[in-house]
Amino acid sequence: MIDHAVPTDKHLLARIVLIALAGAIVLFGGTYLFLSWSTENIDKVSIDRQIAVVKYDVGLFRAQVDHDQESVTVWDDAVEAVRQHETEAAQEWMRVNLGAWMLSYFGHNGAFVLSPTGEIVHAHVAEGEHAQPIFDDLRPMVAPMLAELHDKLVRGDTEGLGDRVLTVGVSDVLVVNGRAAIVSLKPIVSDSGAIEQVKGQEYVHLALRYVNGELLEDLAEEHALAELQFSLEKVAPKGFAILPLAANNGTVVGYFSWDPYRPATAFLSTIVPGLTIIGCLIAAVVSLLLAQYYRRTMNGRAQDERIRHVAAHDGLTGLLNRSAFEKRVDSLLAERGDRMLAVLYLDLDRFKQVNDTLGHAAGDAVIREAAERIRRVLPHGAQLCRAGGDEFNLAMPCGSTDEVEEACQEIIGAMNAPFEIEGRDVFVGITIGAAVAPLHGSLRGELTRKADMALYSAKDSGRGTYALFGARMDALVRDRAETERDLRLALDDKQQFEVVYQPKYDAQTGTITGAEALVRWHHPQRGLVSPISFIPIAEETGLIRELGRFVLEEACRSAAHWKDTSVAVNVSVVQLRDPYFAMTVVSVLGATGLNPRRLELEVTETAWADWADDCLHNMKTLRDLGIRIALDDFGTGFSTFGRLQATDVDHLKIDKIFIDRLGSSPGDEAIVRAIIDLGKAKGMLVTAEGVETAEQQAFLKDAGCDELQGYLLSKPISLDALEEIIARKGGPSDSQRRRA
């Protein structure tokens, strides 16, 4: 008889645990959200009120300075004294009444008496200060204030006057000798009206009071403001309340900041311990229930099997994971007998573009669909594994290498159809490398290493293909590793690299218009290394950034002396996808002095088609600076004329493959004409590269091509030879043509 009691109890306990857990989450989540919302809003209201109060008190402080002055500026004796300012008695009177009194009684930091023309007739500043430097700093800022005051006096302006304010004045907040200060101007006038004064010709009293510790202490004490401080820069710690102190024209002079009182936060801190205890108790109860549920669940055979499955399989595709695959390969090798066993490494092509452009969710969908397509075409007994990312491994018993090649072709064919992802057709190919036991080894480690080599070889052949391990592959891998090592060493001092230049000529006039910078590597043992051999390695390893910067610096430094002749530099997509690339170019231009409008950056059409979206920010920034962007090798990539219509580039370079075919058929000539016409319609400069015959030159000139480049005109030449051509400002010489 089957006992159903345990499963029933288990399910009941599961429901209880889930309900308790959900209730605890809802309770604490709701409480947390409500407390957070309430605390934030209550604290915000409190902080806003504190800011308003401080702002009001600062305004009173400014008005108080004006009021302080009127205790001495509305006084017949003061009028008489300033008029006799050249006498010692008048100077002593002004020192006592207009200077020392203002500093000692009202706490001002400086007092100046100015003549109707704005010159100092008396000055009094705090001990240790010097009046003249202070006024020299004030003079340009006070001049417009004096003009405004004189204008008010001449007009007889009475706005704002009353029992508290007896005379017009002008005040502002200024930065004086590196300190914020309230500066107030008041006319010195008769209190009796018995002294005759010409309007606008009154002497002026200037009061200076710094926004200093005394004001801060008063504000902090009156309103219980913690850590109140004032600074010219906005440097308050995070969370502090900030009140800008602005001049009359709205310019911020400095900032008051303080640690604001947060009543809600203070209250919350008192109840958090209690809430924490309650939460811990609930968490403990839930944890006990979960622990009991976990123990009962783990006792079941089905759960054990599920855990083993999860441990051995990829969560996204359901395929074997790498660890389980390695164990399976070991078992298959031990059991294979006289049969062969193929180990295949599979890598999706262009998957990273999909992931970066459409997002990880789309990338996951591609991985799942790819796994399903591969699984559908596999022969019986094959073991498929997702090794990680966009990589798959396959172990397949077989009778011959023909079966392996047939399986590779089936897999590649299955991947050719577009993937429909989020309503869009996405094309993702696959590249495969294979090694077969016992032909290439009998141990798993040896087979996987050689399958990886074969995969690398297949990628070098152009992707979307497959390769079986061959004896040459070991040597190729070693050669590539040596090239990478030597390239790293060469980049340490860059003495092995030389930048040469291939001129470009005006198709109609034959005069030089610019030159393309090309790098040459003079290896101490291997001699001249072809760029085809080391540039792809530099791109794959990231060394292209350093190498590319070297070429850019050399080209810009040379071109800075060429007057109107431009220079073109080839740029890898690895560089263009670097978020700091535009800054690098700007830095090089600044260091070399080259006008940005004389620099052109060339990117191949194939790279542009794959990575255009990732390069847009850098491209836009560079074009905004006036740097031109050229689409190199046009016609060899994935672009269509329709795509070109939406491409923001300045220059098209027709690939040599089209130029070589000129004269072979009218169709090829029509294609070249169409490219030229399209480029011109888009306002682009069009250059034909690889011009090698006079017939090609004549056709391109007649077709309206703008520039020509090729061995007919000049091969890549040294900087000295190029500058000789630029100095002539002409076409290639006969000797230059012979060298080409």
C-alpha positions in Angstrom: 0.0 0.0 0.0 1.3 3.5 -0.9 1.4 6.0 2.0 0.2 9.4 0.8 0.5 11.0 4.2 4.0 12.4 3.8 3.4 14.1 0.5 0.2 15.6 1.8 1.9 16.9 5.0 4.7 18.2 2.8 2.4 20.1 0.5 0.4 21.5 3.5 3.6 22.7 5.1 4.8 24.2 1.9 1.6 26.2 1.7 1.9 27.4 5.3 5.5 28.4 4.8 4.6 30.3 1.6 1.7 32.1 3.2 3.7 33.0 6.3 6.6 34.2 4.1 4.3 36.2 1.8 2.6 37.8 4.8 5.9 38.7 6.4 7.2 40.2 3.2 4.0 42.2 2.6 3.9 43.4 6.3 7.5 44.5 6.4 7.5 45.8 2.9 4.4 47.9 3.4 5.7 49.1 6.8 9.1 50.0 5.3 7.6 51.8 2.3 5.2 53.8 4.5 7.9 54.7 7.0 10.3 55.7 4.3 7.8 57.8 2.5 6.6 59.5 5.7 10.2 60.1 7.0 11.3 61.6 3.7 8.4 64.0 3.4 8.4 65.1 7.1 12.1 65.7 7.0 11.8 67.6 3.7 9.2 70.0 5.2 11.5 70.5 8.2 14.5 71.2 6.1 12.6 73.6 3.8 11.5 75.5 6.9 15.0 75.7 8.2 16.2 77.1 4.9 13.4 79.7 4.8 14.2 80.8 8.3 18.0 81.1 7.6 17.3 83.0 4.4 15.1 85.4 6.2 17.7 86.0 9.0 20.4 86.6 6.4 18.2 89.2 4.7 17.7 90.9 8.1 21.5 90.8 8.6 21.9 92.7 5.3 19.3 95.3 6.2 20.9 95.7 9.6 24.2 96.9 8.1 22.3 99.7 6.2 20.5 100.6 9.4 23.8 100.6 11.4 25.3 103.2 9.0 22.5 105.7 9.5 23.5 106.1 13.1 26.5 108.2 11.9 25.7 109.2 8.3 22.6 111.3 9.0 24.5 113.9 11.1 25.5 117.5 10.6 28.8 116.9 12.3 29.6 114.1 9.9 28.9 116.4 6.9 31.2 119.1 8.3 34.0 116.6 9.1 34.1 115.0 5.7 34.1 118.4 4.0 37.2 119.2 6.1 38.8 115.8 5.6 42.2 117.2 4.9 42.6 118.5 8.4 44.0 116.3 11.2 41.0 117.2 13.4 38.5 116.0 10.8 40.5 112.8 10.2 40.5 112.1 14.0 36.8 112.8 14.2 36.1 110.4 11.3 38.3 107.7 12.8 36.4 107.8 16.1 32.8 108.2 14.8 32.7 106.9 11.2 35.3 104.1 11.7 36.2 102.8 15.1 32.6 103.2 16.4 31.2 101.1 13.5 33.7 98.3 14.0 33.6 98.2 17.8 29.9 98.7 18.4 28.2 97.1 15.3 30.9 94.5 14.5 31.7 95.8 11.0 35.0 94.8 9.5 35.7 98.0 7.6 34.5 101.6 7.0 35.5 103.9 4.1 34.5 107.5 3.4 34.5 108.3 -0.3 34.5 111.7 -2.0 31.8 112.6 -4.5 34.3 111.3 -7.2 34.7 108.0 -5.5 38.2 108.5 -3.9 39.0 107.4 -0.4 39.2 110.3 2.1 39.2 108.1 5.2 39.5 104.4 5.8 39.3 102.3 9.0 39.7 98.5 9.0 40.1 95.9 11.7 43.5 95.4 13.4 45.8 93.4 11.2 44.0 94.4 8.0 45.3 96.9 5.4 42.8 99.3 3.9 44.3 100.0 0.5 44.4 96.4 -0.8 40.9 95.9 0.4 39.6 99.0 -1.4 41.7 98.1 -4.5 39.8 94.8 -4.6 36.5 96.7 -4.0 37.0 99.6 -6.4 35.8 97.9 -9.7 32.8 96.3 -7.9 31.9 99.5 -6.0 32.0 101.8 -9.0 28.6 100.8 -10.5 27.1 100.9 -7.0 28.3 104.5 -6.6 26.9 105.4 -9.9 23.5 103.8 -8.9 23.6 105.7 -5.5 24.4 109.1 -7.2 21.6 108.5 -9.7 19.1 107.9 -6.9 20.2 111.0 -5.1 20.0 113.2 -8.2 16.5 111.9 -8.9 15.5 112.4 -5.3 14.4 108.7 -5.1 12.4 108.1 -1.9 11.4 104.5 -2.5 11.7 102.5 0.7 12.2 105.4 3.0 10.4 105.6 6.3 10.8 105.7 10.1 13.5 103.0 10.0 15.2 103.9 6.7 16.1 107.6 6.5 18.2 107.8 3.4 18.5 105.9 0.1 21.4 103.5 -0.2 22.9 100.7 -2.3 24.1 97.4 -0.9 25.3 94.1 -2.4 27.0 90.8 -1.5 30.5 90.7 -2.9 33.7 88.6 -2.7 36.3 90.8 -1.2 39.9 89.5 -0.8 38.6 86.0 -1.1 35.8 86.4 1.5 32.1 87.0 1.1 31.1 90.3 2.5 28.1 92.7 2.6 29.0 96.0 1.2 26.7 99.0 1.8 26.9 102.6 0.6 25.1 105.4 2.3 25.3 109.2 1.6 26.5 111.4 4.5 23.7 114.0 4.9 22.5 116.7 7.3 20.1 115.6 10.0 18.9 119.2 10.5 18.7 120.2 6.9 20.6 123.3 7.7 23.6 122.4 5.6 23.2 122.9 1.9 24.3 119.9 -0.2 24.2 119.4 -4.0 22.3 116.3 -4.9 24.6 113.6 -6.1 27.7 115.4 -4.7 27.4 114.0 -1.2 30.3 112.1 0.4 29.5 108.4 0.8 30.1 106.1 3.7 31.0 102.5 2.7 30.4 99.8 5.3 32.0 96.3 4.9 30.9 93.3 7.0 32.2 89.8 6.3 30.0 86.8 6.4 32.0 85.4 9.2 32.0 83.4 12.3 30.0 85.9 14.3 27.0 85.7 11.9 27.3 81.9 11.8 27.4 81.6 15.6 24.3 83.8 15.9 22.4 81.8 13.3 23.5 78.5 14.7 22.6 79.4 18.3 19.3 81.0 17.5 18.0 78.1 15.3 20.0 75.2 16.7 21.8 74.5 13.4 24.4 71.8 13.6 27.7 72.2 11.9 26.7 75.5 10.2 29.4 76.7 7.9 29.8 79.1 5.0 32.1 78.6 2.0 32.6 80.1 -1.4 32.4 76.7 -3.1 29.6 74.2 -2.9 31.5 71.7 -0.8 29.0 70.6 1.8 28.9 66.9 2.9 26.2 64.8 1.4 22.8 65.3 3.1 23.5 68.8 4.4 21.0 71.6 3.8 22.4 74.2 1.4 21.3 77.9 1.1 23.0 79.9 -1.7 24.0 83.5 -0.9 23.4 85.5 -4.0 24.5 89.0 -5.2 22.0 91.4 -6.6 22.5 90.2 -10.1 21.7 86.6 -9.1 25.4 85.4 -9.1 25.9 83.0 -6.2 28.7 84.3 -3.9 28.8 81.4 -1.5 26.8 78.8 0.3 25.5 78.3 3.9 25.4 74.6 4.8 24.4 72.7 7.9 23.4 69.3 9.1 19.7 69.8 9.2 17.5 68.5 12.0 15.4 65.6 10.7 12.6 65.0 13.2 11.2 62.0 11.4 14.6 60.3 11.1 15.2 61.0 14.8 11.9 59.4 15.7 12.5 56.5 13.4 15.8 55.8 15.0 14.0 55.3 18.4 11.6 52.7 17.0 14.0 50.8 14.7 15.4 48.6 17.5 11.9 47.4 18.4 11.0 46.8 14.7 14.3 44.9 14.3 13.5 42.6 17.2 10.0 41.9 15.8 11.5 41.3 12.4 14.1 38.9 13.8 11.4 37.0 15.6 9.3 36.7 12.5 12.4 35.8 10.4 13.3 33.1 13.0 9.8 31.6 12.8 9.9 31.6 9.0 13.4 30.2 9.0 12.4 27.3 11.2 9.5 26.5 8.9 11.7 26.8 5.9 14.3 24.6 7.4 11.7 21.9 8.2 10.3 22.1 4.7 13.8 21.9 3.2 14.6 18.8 5.2 11.4 17.0 4.2 11.8 18.0 0.6 15.4 16.8 0.4 14.3 13.4 1.7 12.4 12.8 -1.5 14.0 10.9 -4.4 12.5 13.1 -7.0 14.0 16.2 -5.4 17.4 14.5 -5.3 17.2 13.7 -9.0 16.2 17.3 -9.8 19.2 18.7 -7.9 21.5 16.3 -9.8 20.0 17.5 -13.1 20.4 21.1 -12.2 24.0 20.5 -11.2 24.8 18.9 -14.6 22.8 21.1 -17.0 22.8 24.7 -18.2 19.8 26.6 -16.8 19.1 28.6 -20.0 19.1 25.8 -22.6 18.8 22.6 -20.6 21.9 21.2 -22.2 24.8 19.6 -20.4 27.1 22.1 -18.7 30.9 22.0 -19.1 31.6 19.8 -16.1 29.0 17.2 -17.0 30.2 17.2 -20.6 33.8 16.5 -19.6 32.7 13.5 -17.6 30.5 12.3 -20.5 33.5 12.6 -23.0 35.7 10.6 -20.6 33.0 7.9 -20.5 32.6 7.9 -24.3 36.3 7.6 -24.9 36.5 4.7 -22.5 33.6 3.0 -24.3 34.3 3.8 -27.9 36.0 0.5 -28.9 36.9 0.6 -32.6 34.7 3.6 -33.4 35.8 7.2 -33.6 34.7 10.0 -31.3 34.6 13.5 -32.6 34.9 16.5 -30.2 33.5 19.7 -31.7 33.9 23.3 -30.5 31.1 25.6 -31.8 31.0 29.4 -31.5 28.2 31.7 -32.6 29.1 34.5 -35.0 28.0 38.1 -34.4 26.3 37.1 -31.1 28.0 39.9 -29.2 26.5 42.5 -31.5 23.0 41.0 -30.9 23.6 41.0 -27.1 24.9 44.6 -27.1 22.3 46.0 -29.5 19.1 44.2 -28.4 19.9 43.4 -24.8 20.5 40.3 -22.8 17.0 39.1 -23.0 17.3 39.0 -26.8 20.7 37.3 -26.4 19.2 34.6 -24.2 16.5 34.0 -26.8 19.1 33.5 -29.5 21.1 31.1 -27.3 17.9 29.0 -26.7 16.9 28.9 -30.3 20.5 28.1 -31.5 20.7 25.2 -29.0 17.4 23.9 -30.3 18.4 24.1 -34.0 21.7 22.3 -33.3 19.9 19.6 -31.3 17.5 18.9 -34.1 20.2 18.1 -36.7 22.5 16.0 -34.4 22.9 12.3 -35.1 21.8 9.7 -32.5 24.1 9.4 -29.6 25.6 12.9 -29.9 26.1 14.9 -26.6 25.6 18.6 -26.8 26.9 21.0 -24.1 26.6 24.8 -23.6 30.1 25.7 -22.4 29.2 29.3 -21.5 28.3 32.5 -23.3 27.8 31.8 -27.0 30.0 28.6 -26.9 28.8 25.1 -27.4 30.7 21.8 -27.2 29.7 18.5 -28.9 30.8 14.9 -28.5 29.8 12.6 -31.4 30.5 8.9 -32.0 31.2 8.4 -35.7 32.6 5.9 -38.2 34.6 8.4 -40.3 35.7 12.0 -40.7 33.2 12.3 -43.5 30.4 11.9 -40.9 32.0 14.7 -38.9 32.1 17.1 -41.9 28.5 16.2 -42.8 27.4 17.0 -39.2 29.3 20.4 -39.4 27.6 21.2 -42.7 24.2 20.4 -41.2 24.7 22.6 -38.2 26.0 25.5 -40.2 23.0 25.1 -42.6 20.6 25.1 -39.6 22.0 28.4 -38.4 21.7 30.2 -41.8 18.0 31.0 -41.4 17.3 34.3 -39.6 16.3 34.3 -35.9 13.1 36.2 -35.3 13.7 38.1 -32.0 11.3 40.7 -30.8 9.8 41.1 -34.2 13.2 41.5 -35.9 15.2 39.2 -38.2 18.6 38.6 -36.6 21.3 36.7 -38.5 23.7 34.7 -36.4 26.1 32.2 -38.0 28.3 29.6 -36.4 31.9 28.5 -36.7 33.1 25.0 -35.8 36.4 23.3 -35.0 36.7 19.5 -34.6 39.2 16.9 -33.5 38.7 13.2 -33.8 39.9 10.3 -31.7 42.0 8.3 -32.3 43.4 10.4 -35.2 44.2 13.4 -33.2 44.6 11.9 -29.7 42.9 9.6 -27.3 42.6 11.8 -24.2 40.0 14.4 -23.5 42.4 17.2 -22.8 44.3 16.6 -26.1 41.1 16.4 -28.1 39.6 19.6 -26.6 42.8 21.5 -27.1 43.0 20.6 -30.8 39.3 21.2 -31.4 39.9 24.7 -30.0 42.8 25.2 -32.4 40.6 24.0 -35.3 37.9 26.5 -34.2 40.5 29.3 -34.2 41.7 28.3 -37.6 38.1 28.3 -38.9 37.5 31.8 -37.6 40.7 33.0 -39.4 39.1 31.6 -42.6 36.2 34.0 -42.4 33.7 32.5 -39.9 30.6 30.7 -40.9 32.6 27.6 -41.7 34.3 24.6 -40.0 37.8 23.1 -39.8 39.1 19.7 -38.7 42.4 19.7 -36.8 45.5 19.5 -39.0 49.2 19.2 -38.3 49.8 22.8 -39.5 47.5 24.2 -36.8 50.0 23.7 -34.0 52.6 25.7 -35.9 50.1 28.4 -36.7 49.1 28.8 -33.1 52.7 29.0 -32.0 53.4 31.5 -34.8 50.5 33.6 -33.7 51.6 33.5 -30.0 55.2 34.6 -31.1 53.8 37.4 -33.2 51.6 38.6 -30.2 54.6 38.5 -27.9 56.9 40.3 -30.3 54.2 42.9 -31.0 53.9 43.6 -27.2 57.7 44.0 -26.9 57.8 46.3 -30.0 55.2 48.6 -28.6 57.4 49.2 -25.5 59.6 51.7 -27.4 58.0 51.6 -30.9 61.4 51.9 -32.5 60.5 49.0 -34.9 57.5 50.8 -36.3 57.6 53.3 -39.2 54.7 55.4 -40.6 54.7 55.7 -44.4 52.3 57.6 -46.5 50.5 56.9 -49.8 49.5 60.1 -51.5 46.0 60.9 -52.9 45.6 63.0 -56.0 42.8 65.2 -57.4 41.3 63.1 -60.3 40.8 66.1 -62.5 43.9 68.3 -61.9 46.4 65.6 -60.8 47.6 67.7 -57.8 48.1 66.1 -54.4 45.2 66.5 -52.0 46.3 64.4 -49.0 48.0 61.2 -47.9 47.0 58.0 -46.0 49.2 57.1 -43.1 50.2 53.4 -43.0 52.2 51.5 -40.4 55.2 49.3 -41.2 56.8 46.9 -38.7 60.5 46.2 -39.2 61.1 43.1 -37.1 64.8 42.6 -36.1 64.7 38.9 -37.0 61.8 38.5 -39.4 62.3 41.6 -41.4 59.3 43.6 -42.7 56.1 42.0 -41.2 53.0 42.3 -43.3 50.2 44.3 -41.7 47.9 41.5 -42.7 49.8 39.3 -40.2 49.9 41.6 -37.2 47.0 44.0 -37.4 44.3 41.3 -36.8 46.3 40.1 -33.8 46.5 43.7 -32.5 42.8 44.1 -32.8 41.9 40.8 -31.1 44.3 41.5 -28.1 43.5 45.2 -27.7 47.0 46.2 -28.6 45.5 48.2 -31.6 44.7 51.0 -29.1 48.3 51.6 -28.4 49.5 51.0 -31.9 46.7 53.1 -33.4 47.6 56.0 -31.0 51.2 55.8 -32.2 50.2 56.1 -35.8 47.8 58.9 -35.1 50.4 60.9 -33.2 53.0 60.4 -35.9 50.6 61.3 -38.7 49.2 64.4 -37.0 52.7 65.6 -35.9 53.9 65.4 -39.6 50.7 66.8 -41.1 50.8 69.9 -38.8 53.5 71.3 -41.1 51.8 70.6 -44.5 49.7 73.7 -44.7 46.5 72.7 -46.6 47.2 69.0 -47.2 45.1 66.6 -45.2 46.1 63.3 -43.6 44.0 60.1 -43.3 44.5 57.5 -40.5 43.0 54.1 -40.4 41.0 53.4 -37.3 40.0 50.0 -35.9 36.5 49.5 -34.6 38.2 48.4 -31.3 39.3 52.0 -31.0 36.0 53.5 -32.1 34.1 51.4 -29.5 36.4 52.8 -26.7 34.3 55.4 -24.9 37.5 57.5 -24.4 38.6 57.4 -28.1 37.3 60.9 -29.0 39.1 62.3 -26.0 42.3 60.6 -27.2 42.0 62.1 -30.6 41.4 65.6 -29.1 44.4 65.1 -26.9 46.6 64.2 -29.9 45.4 67.2 -31.9 46.1 69.5 -29.0 49.6 68.1 -28.6 50.5 68.3 -32.3 48.7 71.5 -33.2 46.9 69.9 -36.2 43.7 71.5 -37.3 40.9 69.0 -36.9 39.5 69.8 -40.4 42.7 68.4 -41.9 42.4 65.0 -40.2 40.4 62.1 -41.7 39.7 58.8 -39.9 39.1 55.7 -42.1 37.0 52.8 -40.9 36.3 49.7 -43.0 32.8 49.2 -44.3 32.6 45.6 -42.9 33.5 46.8 -39.4 31.1 49.8 -39.7 28.3 47.4 -40.7 28.8 45.2 -37.7 29.4 47.9 -35.0 27.9 51.2 -36.3 25.5 51.5 -33.3 28.4 51.1 -30.8 30.5 53.7 -32.5 27.9 56.4 -32.9 28.8 58.5 -29.9 32.5 58.7 -30.8 31.7 59.3 -34.5 29.3 62.2 -33.7 31.8 63.8 -31.3 34.6 63.6 -33.8 32.5 65.0 -36.7 31.3 67.8 -34.5 35.0 68.8 -34.0 35.4 69.0 -37.8 37.2 65.7 -38.3 36.1 63.8 -41.4 35.0 60.2 -41.4 35.8 57.9 -44.4 34.2 54.6 -45.2 37.1 52.5 -46.4 36.9 49.4 -48.8 33.3 50.4 -49.7 31.4 47.5 -51.4 33.2 44.7 -49.7 31.0 44.6 -46.5 27.3 44.1 -45.8 26.1 47.6 -46.7 23.6 48.3 -49.3 23.0 51.6 -51.1 19.9 52.0 -48.9 21.9 51.7 -45.8 24.4 54.2 -47.1 21.6 56.7 -47.4 21.3 56.7 -43.6 25.1 56.7 -42.9 26.7 59.9 -41.5 30.1 59.8 -43.1 32.0 62.4 -45.2 34.1 60.3 -47.6 33.7 57.0 -49.6 36.7 55.0 -50.7 35.8 52.5 -53.5 37.5 49.2 -52.9 40.3 48.0 -55.2 38.3 44.9 -56.1 35.9 47.1 -58.1 38.7 49.1 -59.7 40.5 45.9 -60.9 37.3 44.8 -62.8 37.0 48.1 -64.8 37.1 47.2 -68.5 36.0 43.6 -67.8 32.3 44.2 -68.2 29.8 47.1 -68.5 28.1 45.8 -65.3 31.2 46.5 -63.2 31.7 49.9 -64.7 28.0 50.7 -63.9 28.5 49.7 -60.3 31.5 52.1 -59.9 29.5 54.9 -61.6 26.6 54.2 -59.2 28.8 54.4 -56.2 30.3 57.7 -57.4 26.9 59.2 -58.2 25.5 58.1 -54.8 28.4 59.5 -52.9 28.1 62.8 -54.7 24.4 62.9 -54.1 25.1 62.5 -50.4 27.7 65.3 -50.5 30.5 62.9 -49.9 34.1 63.0 -51.3 34.7 59.9 -53.4 38.1 58.3 -53.7 39.1 55.3 -55.8 41.9 53.2 -54.3 44.1 50.6 -56.1 44.4 52.6 -59.4 47.1 50.8 -61.4 46.5 51.5 -65.1 46.1 54.6 -67.2 42.8 53.2 -68.5 41.4 53.0 -64.9 42.5 56.6 -64.3 40.8 57.9 -67.4 37.6 56.1 -66.6 37.4 57.3 -63.1 38.2 60.9 -64.1 35.4 60.8 -66.7 33.0 59.2 -64.1 33.5 62.2 -61.8 35.6 60.6 -59.1 37.1 63.2 -56.8 40.4 61.5 -55.8 42.7 58.7 -57.0 45.1 56.6 -55.0 47.1 53.6 -56.2 50.5 52.3 -57.4 50.0 54.0 -60.8 50.4 57.3 -59.0 52.6 56.4 -56.0 53.2 53.5 -53.7 53.5 54.2 -50.0 56.5 56.5 -49.5 58.6 58.0 -46.7 57.7 61.2 -45.0 60.6 63.0 -46.7 59.5 61.9 -50.1 55.9 62.9 -49.4 56.9 66.4 -48.2 58.9 66.9 -51.4 55.7 66.3 -53.4 53.7 68.6 -51.1 56.4 71.3 -51.5 55.9 71.1 -55.3 52.1 71.0 -54.8 51.9 68.9 -57.9 51.3 65.4 -59.1 53.6 62.5 -59.0 57.0 62.9 -60.7 58.1 60.5 -63.4 60.6 59.0 -60.9 57.7 58.6 -58.5 55.7 56.8 -61.1 58.6 54.5 -61.9 59.1 53.7 -58.2 55.3 52.9 -58.0 
